[in-house]
Amino acid sequence: MKRTILNLAVLSTMLGAGLVQAGGFDRTGQDTSIMLKEGSMVEITSVSVNPKITGTHGGSATATGEVAPNYSFTNLGFRTNVSDNFAIGIIQEKPFGVNVPMLYPQIDILMDVIIEEGVEIVFTSAGNPKIWTSFLKEKGIIVVHVVSSVKFALKAELAGVDAVVCEGFEAGGHNGREESTTFTLIPMVKEQVDIPVIAAGGIGNGRGMLAAIVLGADGVQIGSRFAASEESSAHTNFKQTILDVKDGDTHLTLKELAPVRLVKNKFYEEIQELYQKNPTREELKDLLGRARAKKGIFEGDLVNGELEIGQIAGIIHRICLLYTSDAADE
């Protein structure tokens, strides 16, 4: 057990971006490896970030990256993204996963690409896990579903998924409506399911990882810390916004559509003004439009863009290089 504690103590000195030396064995010889998973952040999860996650040192840590369908939702664009990232996983001899939010269009096409490209792990979210779990598992693919409550975790387990990501509403981007926090959700879900539980939301460094593991998590998903890295494909303006965010600067809104946590900028204020008029779903959709996240995250429009980031941004104080000495000081 002493060695396990030592390894976890090392974690607490590292940034979430470099939390890979997380394994070890306790006095009984039991493997105490911790899985670190990069959260899917639209297209921030890229070929620049994934090598730093999959290229771990020491054989005891497992790492996965994700890639979400690109904004054009084209077969070619998605295939290229999957192929590039999957190739990195092969080179590094580490697992690689693809995230598929089921609210996206052309899911059947995306699933075909996943099968054809030989992806071994699929993370599903924002939908019913029953729809695709059996299909994927029949192909020998590991399926993990993102949940925001005990109720949905039990449904995911019943659907046959191999693990669940329990995401508290501290997380950035799309979220659950229940507003359960990560550290209350983890033990509640762990009590009810027999499959591995991956903690997500509000975790940005080794201390957060350690806390999640103590509460029963079998692995950890981190998003915001990866977004604020040199390798991240996000716009410089957005990265600076992450550094500027303080507690209370983000809010979960648009629950009538798909709940999303975003920074309180001009676009956010327009949403709140519209709420004063008791808007219909269609009016909210009209205001949201299309590609708002792309506008903010990749084009750097801090006024009109949708700036999705988690509450944990409040403890992110600099842009770092992943898995270097630069990533071991916070």
C-alpha positions, 0 to 999 in steps of 0.5 A: 500500500505504501508504494500505491500511496507514493505513486498517487502522491506523485500524481498530486504534483502533476497537471492533469495533462500528465497524470499517467504514472498512476499505477503500482501494486499494493502489498497483496500484489493487486494491480492499482493502475488508474485509467486516465481518459481524455474527455472529448471536447468537440475537436480539441482532442486531436492528433497533437494531443493524443500522442501525449496521452497514449505515450505513457511511461511505465506499463501500469497506466492506461490512457485513451483519447477521443475524437468527436465527429467534425463540424461538417459531419462528413464521412471523409472528415470523420474517417481522416480524424479517426485514422490519424488518431488511431494510427497514433494509438497503434504506434504507442501501443495504447488504446484509443477510443472514439466518442459519438454523441448520439444527438449528432446526425449520420450516426449510422455512417459514423459507426460504419467508419468506426468498424472499418477503421478498427476502433476498439473502444467507443464512448457513447453519450447524449442518448440511449445506450441501447441503440448501438451497444449490442451492435458495437459489442458484436464487433468486439468493441468495448462500449462506455457510456456517459451518464449524469445520474444513478438512474442512467448508470443502471440503464447503461449497465442493463444495456450491456455497456462495459463501463460508465463515465459519471460526469458531474455538472461541474464539467464543461460543455454538454451536461446532464439536467440533474445538476449532480456534482461529480463527487456525490455522483461517484459513490452513489453510482459505485454502490449501484453498478458492477461495472467500472466507473470513470469519474468526470467533471471538476478534475484538473490535477493529481489531487482531483484524481486522487480524490476521485479514486478514493471515492471509488472511481476506477478511472478519471476523465479530464477535459479542461486541462487538456484544452489549456495546452500547447498541443490543443487545437483550440484558438489562443483566445479561447485558451486565454479565456480558460486562464481568465475564468474564475469561480462563478464565471461559467453557468449551465444553461439551455436545459430545454435543448441540451444542457451546456456549461459555458463562459458568461460572455455576450452570447450567454447574456443574450440567452439570459435576456431571451429567457426573460421573454419565456421563449419557446424551444424554437426561439432558443434554437434560433438564437443558438444557431449552428457552429457556435462552439466552433466560432468560440473555441476554434475561431476565437470569437469570445463575444458571439461564440459558445465558450464551453469549459468546466468550472475547474478552469478556475485552478488552471493558471497557465498553458502547458506542454503535455507530459513534460517537466513544464506539466509537473509544477501545478 
